[in-house]
Amino acid sequence: MRARIVTCASPAYLARAGTPRRPVDIEKHACVRMRDWRTGAPFAWELVRGEEVVKVNASGQLIVNDGGATFAACLGGHGLAQLLEPYARQPLADGRLVQVLPRWADETYPLYAYHAGSRHLVADRTVRARGGLARASDRLLVREPNRTTVTVEAIRRYVNLPDQSFDCR
């Protein structure tokens, strides 16, 4: 499964800083950038429209290492952010976020479901992510002796789901 990358900002940020009209305009804005865990450097920003790819020199004082932090900073008005569309769908629909340069949102990113095997399973129900993002089997959460590998709270924060989206007993 692949998810589109959308460039978004809060209405408050856009009211303060203006709305980019062209990809190069992003270079004049504060951007919430995510750090690549492999290199330690922020991920490069590219805007894609069909076959055309424009590399943008995104800058800003805020660099995070977590998708949830990127999402929260964007919602909080700290700048432009590139988000996975399934996570941004509801805030875009209810007006908490605004997509900028929507015609430049053809870049996609692969999504994966974690499968830990059949030992030491905690969840016995399907875990659902909003917007059809994923339907993970009951193998999503794994408990090892004295250690939970993936927690419900971590997943909930990352995909910004309400409590009732998880039914893990």
N, C-alpha and C positions, 0 to 999 in steps of 0.2 A: 504494500500500500504506500502511496506517496501523498504528501500533503503540500499544498501551495504555501509559499512564503509570502506573507502580506506585510507591507510597511504601514505602520499605524502610529497614531498619537492620540492623546486625550484632547477633547475640545478645548480645555483650559490651556494646554501647551500651544495649540494652534492659534488661539486667540492672542497669546503673548508673542509668538515667534513668527506667525504667518504660515501659510501652507505651501509646501514645495510644488511647483508646477512642472518641473523637468528633473530628471535624475540628478543632474549636476547641482541643483538647488539644495540637495540634501547636505552637501559639503558646508553649507552655511548654518546648519542646525546642530543642536545638541542631539547626539544619538546615544541610546543605551546599547552598548555593545556586549556581546557574550564572548568570554574567553574560551579558546580551544584548549581542552584539557591535555591534548597531546603536545602542543607546542608552547602553551602559555601565552600566546599572542591572541588578540581579539580576532574573531572570524572576519574575513573580508566581506564587504557588502557588494552584491551584484544585483542589478535589476535586469529582468529578462522580459522581453516582449517578442514572442515568436522566436526567431533565430537570432535576434539582436540581443547582445549582452553588453551592459554598461557597468564597468567597475566604478564604484563610488568611494571616495576617500572619506568614509564616515569618521567623525571625531566626536569627542565628548568626554566629560570627566568621569562618567559612570561606566565601569566595566564589571560585569557580573559573571558568575560561573554556573548559573542555574536558570533554566527556562522559566520557572516560577518567579524568580527575582526580576527577570527581564519583563515579564508580564506585569508584575506589580509596579515596577518603576514606570512603565509606560502608562498604566492606569493612573498613577500618581502625578502625572504631568512632568516627568523628568526629561522627556525628549521623545524623538522618534525611535521606534523599535521594529525589528523584523521578527514577526511571530508566525508560528504555524497556524494556518487558517482555521483548523478545527477548534483550536483553543481560543481564537479571537472571534469566532462566529457570533456567540451570544452578546459579548460586549459591543460588537459592531452593530448588531441588530437593535440593541436597546439604547444606543447612543453614547455609551461610556467611552467608546473608542471611535475614531474616524480613520478609514483607510485613505492613505495618500498615494497618489500615482497608481490607481487601480489598473490602468492599462499596462503597467510594468510589473505584473504579479504572476508571470509564467514560470518562475523558478519553483522547483519542487524539492522536497526532502523526504527520504525514505523513513517510514515508521515501522517499528518492530514490536512484536509482543514477546515478552520474556517467558520462556518455558524451562522450568527447572527440573523436569522429570517427575516421577510419581512418589518420591519419598518425602516424608515429613510435611505433608500439605496441611495448611491451615484453612484455607477457604474451601467451602463446599458449594458455593454458588457462583454464578457468572458475575463477573465484574464488568459493568458497562460504563463506557465513556460517552459523554454527551456528543451529539452530532455525528454519530456513526463512526467515530474515530477508530474504535477497536472493540471487538468482543473477545475478551480474553477468557480462556477456560478457567476452571477451578484451580489450575496449576500456577496462577500468578503469584500467590504469596507462599513463601517457603519458610518453615520454621526449622532451624537446626538447633541442636542442644544449646541452650543458653544464648541464642542469637536469632533474631528475625532478619532475614536477608533483605526483604523489601517490606516496608510498612504501608498500611492503608493510608496513613496520614501523609507520607511522602508522595504517594501517587496522587492523592486528593489535592495537595498543594501544587504539584507539578501541572496537572491538567485543570485545576481550578474547578473542581466538581463539588456540588453540595453534598452534605452527609448522606442523604437518602440515595445517592447514586451507587452506594456500596452496600451490599448485603452479604457480609462475611460472618458466618457463625461457626 
